[in-house]
């Protein structure tokens, strides 16, 4: 996915504060996860990094799909023990890395994205998401793409709602970071009717993300 994203950023200005920024203050009860060869992210007590059989099943599913192992996969507490309530939440935090030739990761203010580029990216994303119809999933809403800054790092943000083949509507947020020879994608998801429970929590999680392995 995201075939057009490598062409979006330009670098018109410089910014004084270099990356990485220090991590934010850790909330009580939260834990800071160190991701090998990438960086750090903070998780609330309601999420766990999947382990055991659940991690093995996820890894095998990615292999079957031709995907490398994820950098991090976190789900509601109890998911690793296949707790039915945790599984039924449809909540996920996923961080993945793709190798390639991308823009360098530079500080806030050092990259921009034109409205024309954002519109083109939205069109490309819409096409890819609608292609999931073969899996029985239906794109319900695609919100306008935005260039945001997470911990000083520029990130393309895609947000959309999918109706899964199970009949559940899920809200997805994708944040894409360019890091020279790597592209890091952070994805969060939760059921639309659980927005009140997860939206603000994931906002804090995403804002805590720091890439320390800057290429």
Protein Blocks (a to p, Z undefined) as FASTA:
>chain_A
ZZlmmmmpccfbccfbdcddddddddehiacdddehibccdddfkbccdehjllmmmmmm
mmmnopacdfbdcddehjlnopaklmmnopacddddddddddddddehiaccdfklmmmm
mmmmmmmmmmmmmnopacfbdcddddddeehiacdddddddddfkopacddddddddehj
accdddddddfklmmmmmmmmmmmmmmpccfbdZZ
